[in-house]
Amino acid sequence: MLLSYENIAHYLLEKGLIDLESIVKGEFSVRDRSSRNTNFAVNREYSPAFLVKQVRAHDQEKRETLRIEATCYWLANNDDAYHSLRGFLPRYFEYDYLNHILILELLPQVQNLHESYRNSGFFPIPVAEKLAELLSSYHTHQSGILENQKSFSLFKKRKPWVFSLSENNLTDWLNNPAVGNAEKQSVKLILGNREFMEHLRQMGEEWEMKSLVHGDVKFPNFLINSDFFPGSEPDIRLIDWELADIGDPLWDVASVVQNYLTLWVASEIGQDYRSEEAFIVNLASVQASIAAFWRRYAELANWDAATTHRNLEKAVRYTALKLVHTCFESVQGVKDMSLYSAKILQLSLNLLRHADEAISEVLGIQTHNSYHATTVLS
């Protein structure tokens, strides 16, 4: 069954999610919000409102990613180990595995966190702390726990692709005629730095399978209430769980830090070029949010001082690798590597070279070392 404007009302009636009276009263509406999947926004003006996601039966990859997303929602609603995550997700209604349909709550009065930061121009500390609480709600840091849970078998347990970067596959990438010029420029910069390659090799050995990880943590995937204002409690939800897996929880942590840093880098480049789309990001504000996010996350993890510092250093290395990932995303389909992409790659290398100093002077988490943040963009 393929959903359409003509039959979606019948489908939802059959599932008991809407009633005939609402249709007769004109309190039923459908809007197409398709992107990677076929998405329908149902009853956006009324309550309850639904986001209905469907993938075509022949698309095996998308069927699998929808199953993974549905699994995460099911776990939050049915598994005691993930019960605390439920408050950070849209409401889950149903997963129709035969027709590859996932039905979720369509949240009212929200905007994604990237838009919120751009529109407001500031970075409230309570928002950063709420991000830490959200990630902590589904992260586990003790080895050996997940293997005894039924949910362990529901995921593929793969490392993110960026961990597979090696001299051999980067060389193959460089020699591939289908690869664009900007991508090849990025690959040449990485291959040309032996220190960078050694760091990449070592990080592959650090990966630990300890927890459910979202796998695609980025500010556009966080939804925050539109009426949030300084001094109030932010309501934040995390969406798009298609890439979730069992892996290293510090990968999600590093993704949050990377998102803050790329906002700052983009602002620096925007100021240089006086882009109309640019908005000014004050490094001190970003650092305050990163520091608050980390402090709250470490507090909830209940680490001692030594473990906290060891995990922070690892999170910095993972942040550097996430920046490499960001660089490759930014050069897709582009003729020449941009200044933004080059700065992102340089920041990545400098985080690896000067991890202890960067913790203090780039992330804003104070240490006894001294390091000037402006040098990471030189």
N, C-alpha and C positions, 0 to 999 in steps of 0.2 A: 504493500500500500504506500503510495506516494502522496504526501499531504499537499493540498492546494487551497486557494481561497474558497473553492467550491465545496470541499469536503471536510475542512478542519473543524467546523462547528459540529458536524455529525460525529467526528472522532472524539472530540472533547465531551460531547453529550454522552457518548457510549462509556467513556471513562468516569463519568460522574463528576467532572470538574466544573462544568457549567450546567445551567438548567434552561429549559425552554422558555421560561418566563423572562429571563434576561434578554433573550433574543427578540421576543415579542415586544419588549419595552424599548428596544433599540440600544440596550446596554451591552452590546457585543461588537467588537471591532477587531480587525486583523490588519497588520502592517508587515510588509516584507522587510526583514532586516538581515538578509542573507549576506554572508561573507565567504568563509571557507566552507561552511555548511549551509543548508537551507534552514533559515531561521525565520520564525514568525513571532511578532510581538502582538499578543492577544489581550484585549481589554486594557490598553495602556491608560485610559481615562477612568477606569473603574476598578473594583476590587472583588475578587482577587484577579490580579493580572499575571499573565504567564509568558515565559520565553520558551518557545517550542523549537527544539533543534532536531534536525533529521539529516542523515547522510544517505546517499544512494547505496543500494545493496551491493553493487558491483565494485565499489571503491573500498577495497580491503583495508588500506591504510587508515582511511577516515573512520571506518567502522571500528577499528581497533582503538583509535584515540578517543572516540565517543564512549566506547565501553570503559576505558580507563577513567574518563571524567565521571561517568555514572557510578563507577566503583567508589570513587572518593566521596561522592555525595551519599552513597549508600552506607559506607563505613561511618561517616559522621553522624548518621541518623540511627544506626543499628549496632555499632560496635562500641563497647564501653571505652576502649583504648583511644577512640577518636571523638568521644562525646563532646569535649570542650571545643572542638573545631566547629561544631554546628552553628554556634553563634556568630561565626565569622563568614558564613556562606549564605547565599540566597536560599530560600526554602526549597527543598526537594519534594517533588510530587510523584514522579514515576519515570521509570526507564522501560520502554517497550523494546526488548532485545530482538524480537522477531522482525519488527519494522524499523529498527535502529532510530528510535525517537526518544529524546530526553526532554522532560518537562520540568522547568524550574520556575521559581518566582521571578517576575519582572519587577525589579525594585523601583519604587517611585522616588522622585526627588533626589537623584544621585548624579555625581559626575566622577569621572575617573581621576585618580590622584594627580596624574600629570597635568590634566586641565586645571585642577584645583590650584596646584602650585603656580602654574603660568598665570592664571586669572588673578590670584591674590598677590603674588610676588613675594610671599614670605613662607617660612617653614616652621610651623608651630611644633614645639617640643612634644605636646600630647599626641600629635599624629605619629611622630617617630616612635614614641613609646608604645602606642597601640599596634604599630607594625610588629614590634618585638613580641608583644603579647599574642598576636595572631600567629606568627611563625612558631612560637613556643607551644601553642595549643596542639600542634600535630607533630612536632619534632621530638625525637628520642635520642639520647646521647649515650646510652649504655649498650654495649655490645651484647649480642646473644638474646636480646628480648624479642625482636621481631621474628626470628626463626621459629619461635614457638606459637606464633599467631597464625590463624587461618588466612589472614590477609596477605601474608608473605608470598603465597603462591599466585596471587592475582596480578603480580607485576613482573616485568621482564628483567629488572635489575641491571640496567645498562648504564655505563658512564655517558655523560654528555659528549657529543662528537668532538668537541674541542680538545678533550683529553687524548684523542688519538693522533694529534698532530706530531709528526716525526719528520726527520730529514728525508726519509724515503717517500712518504706520501706527499709531503710538500713539494718535493722535486717532481713527482708525477703530476701534481696539480699545476706546477709551473710549465710543464711540457704539454699540457692538454690544450689543444687548439680551441676547444669550446670555452675555455676560461677567459673572462674579460681582462682587458688591460689593467684596470685598477686593481683587480684581485691579484694579478701577477706582480704588480708593484708592491702590494702588501706582503706577498709571499717572499719576494726578494729581500725585503727589509728584515724579515724574521730569519730567513736562511743565512743572511749575511752577518748575523750576530751569534757567535758560538755560545756566548753567555746565555742568551735568550733560549737557545735550543736546549741547553743543559737544564735550565729551570723548568722548561716544559716537560722534559723527561722525568725529572724528580717529582713533579706534581702528580704525574700519573700513578706513582707509587703511594701517594698519600690518601687516595680515595678510600673511604670507609662506608660500608653498607650498614647504617645504624637506624635509619628512619625513613618514613614517608617524606618525600621532597616534592614540591610543586613543579620544579623544573623550568618554569617560565615566569619567574617572579620579575615583574616590571611594573612601573607606576601606572601604565594604562590598564593593568589587570586588577588594580585595587580600586574599589568603588567607595566613595566617601559621601556622606549626606551633604546635600547642597546647602543646607542651612547651618552648617558648622561655622562657628565663629570663635575667636580666641577666648578662652575661659570656659568653653563648653566641652562636653565629652564627645569626641569624634566617633561616629559609627562607621566602621570600615569592613568591607567584605572583599574576599579574594575569589576571582572567577577564572575561567578558562584553565581547567585542570587536565587538559588533554595530554600533556607531556609529563604528568606525575609518574613517579617511580619510587623504588626503594633505593636510597643512596645516602650521600653525605649531607647532613643538615646544614653544614657550614656553606654549602653551595648556594642555598637559598639566602642565607645571611649575606654572603658576598654579593649576591645579586642586588640586594637593597642598597648596599654601599656603592656598588657600581652605578646604580641609577642616580644617586645623589651626585656622584662625581661627574657623570656625563652631562648632567644639567649644568654644572659649573663650567665644564669645558665648552659646551655649546654656547654658553653665555659669553665666554671669553672670545670665541671666534665671531659671534654675532656683533660684539662691540667693535671688533677689528674691521668688519665689513659693513657696519651700520645697517644690518639687515632689518627690514620692517617687521619680520617675524620674531626677532630676537627679544629676549627679556633679560634684564640684569639679575644675575644670581650672585649674591654676596657670599664669598667663600666662608666667612665666619658663621653665617647662618646655616650653611650646609654642614659645616663642621659640628656645630652645636647639635644638629639633628642626628648626625651620624653617631656622635658620642652618646647622646641620650638613648638612641636605639640600641647601641651595643651594651651600655650599662644595664638597661632593663632586661635585655636578652640574657646576659650573663647572670644577672640576679635570679631570673626565673629558672635558669639551668642549674643553679645552686653549686657553681664551681668554686673551688678554692682559688687563691691568688695565682698559684703556679699554673693550674689548668686554664684559668682565664687568659693568662698571657700567652700560653702555648696555642690555644685555640684562636686568639686574636691574630697571632702571626700567621697561622694557617689561613684564616679568613682573608688576610691581606693578600696572600699569594693567590688564593682563589679569585679575589677581586681583580687581580692583574690578568688572570686567565679569562675572566668574564669580559674584560676590556678588549682582549684579543678577539673574542667572539663578537663584540660590538663593532670592532673595526671591520671584520669580514662582512657583517650585515650591512654596513654603510657603503661598501664598495660594490655591492651586487648591481649589475647592469649599468655601471658608471664607467665612462671612458677613461678618466684619470682620477687618481687618488686625491681626495680633497685634503685641505689643511686640517679639517676636523678629524679625519681618519688618521692622519699622520700624528696628530697630537695625542689621540687616544692610544695609539701604539707606543708612543714615547712614554706616556704616563704609565702604561703597563710595565714597561721595562724598568722604569725608575722605581716603581713600587717593589719590584723584585730585587733590585740592586740595594735599595735603602729601606728595607721593611721596617726596622725598628724606628728609624727617624720619621718615616712616613706616617706611622701610627700617631705620632705626636703632631707633626706639622701639616699633614695633609688631611688625615681623618679627624684631627682635633681631640684625640684621646691622649691626654698628657702623659709624657714620659720624661726622663731626665736628659734625653738626647735633643739636639737642635738641628733642624732641617728646614730650609726655606721652601714653602709650597710653590712659589712662583717658578722654581727651577724645574718642576715636573713638566712644564709646558715649553721649555726652551729647547 
